[in-house]
Amino acid sequence: MKTTIDLPEELVFEAKRVALARKVTLKNLVERGLLHEIRNPSADPLTPLQSLRGLDASLWSETSADEYVEALRKDW
């Protein structure tokens, strides 16, 4: 069955590189990745707030809140 999935360009380039290095097709790599995730589900992803908890405050020493929000908006 054919389907279309919109993926980030960088992810596709990396996946193609990995498939080439492993001497498998991109289709095979994607199939294996999907099967692995279905059989062994990842832990529930953290919410953004949960991800920020416990971070060392020094990580933010060079970043203002406005700069951080602007960087996030670029990816939306």
C-alpha positions in Angstrom: 0.0 0.0 0.0 1.3 3.5 -0.8 0.9 6.4 1.5 2.4 9.9 1.8 4.0 11.2 4.9 5.4 14.7 5.3 8.8 14.5 7.1 11.4 17.1 7.9 14.0 17.2 5.1 16.9 16.7 7.6 15.3 13.5 8.9 14.9 12.1 5.3 18.5 12.9 4.5 19.7 11.2 7.7 17.4 8.2 7.0 18.7 7.8 3.5 22.3 8.0 4.8 21.6 5.3 7.4 19.8 3.1 4.9 22.8 3.4 2.5 25.3 2.6 5.3 23.2 -0.5 6.3 22.8 -1.5 2.7 19.0 -1.6 2.9 16.3 0.4 1.1 14.7 3.4 2.7 11.4 1.6 2.6 12.9 -1.3 4.6 14.4 1.0 7.1 11.1 2.8 7.6 9.2 -0.5 7.9 11.7 -1.8 10.5 11.4 1.4 12.5 7.6 1.3 12.5 7.5 -2.3 13.5 10.0 -1.7 16.3 7.9 1.3 17.6 4.7 -0.7 17.4 6.2 -3.7 19.2 8.2 -1.7 21.7 6.4 1.6 22.2 8.5 4.5 23.5 7.6 6.0 26.8 5.0 8.7 26.6 6.7 11.9 25.5 7.0 14.6 28.1 5.0 17.8 27.9 7.2 20.9 27.3 6.8 21.9 31.0 7.8 18.4 32.2 10.9 18.6 29.9 11.9 21.9 31.4 11.6 20.7 35.0 14.9 19.7 36.6 17.1 21.5 34.0 20.0 23.4 35.5 19.3 27.1 35.5 22.8 27.8 34.0 21.4 26.5 30.6 19.4 29.7 30.4 22.1 32.1 31.4 22.8 33.3 27.9 19.2 33.2 26.6 16.4 35.6 27.2 12.8 34.4 27.3 12.0 36.5 24.2 14.8 34.9 22.3 13.7 31.4 23.3 10.1 32.1 22.3 11.2 33.5 18.9 13.3 30.4 18.3 10.3 28.1 19.1 8.1 30.1 16.7 10.4 29.6 13.8 9.7 25.8 14.0 5.9 26.3 14.2 
